[in-house]
Amino acid sequence: MDAQAKKALFRAKLKESSQKRDKRIDSPLVR
């Protein structure tokens, strides 16, 4: 696995977790 692929994977994981966190914060506010 090269460094570029690792960076892409890491970034995708970060993006996914941040999106989940945003949804978790938004849902109680919306209700």
C-alpha positions as CSV (number, residue, x, y, z in Angstrom):
1,M,0.0,0.0,0.0
2,D,1.5,3.3,-1.0
3,A,1.3,6.6,1.0
4,Q,-1.2,8.2,-1.4
5,A,-3.7,5.3,-1.0
6,K,-3.2,5.4,2.8
7,K,-3.9,9.2,2.8
8,A,-7.1,8.7,0.7
9,L,-8.3,6.0,3.0
10,F,-7.6,8.0,6.1
11,R,-9.4,11.1,4.6
12,A,-12.4,9.0,3.6
13,K,-12.7,7.6,7.1
14,L,-12.4,11.1,8.6
15,K,-15.0,12.4,6.3
16,E,-17.4,9.5,7.1
17,S,-17.0,9.9,10.9
18,S,-17.5,13.6,10.8
19,Q,-20.7,13.2,8.7
20,K,-22.0,10.7,11.2
21,R,-21.2,13.1,14.1
22,D,-23.0,15.9,12.2
23,K,-26.1,13.8,11.8
24,R,-26.0,12.9,15.5
25,I,-25.8,16.6,16.4
26,D,-28.5,17.6,13.9
27,S,-31.2,15.0,14.8
28,P,-32.0,16.3,18.4
29,L,-31.9,19.9,17.2
30,V,-34.4,19.1,14.3
31,R,-36.7,17.4,16.7
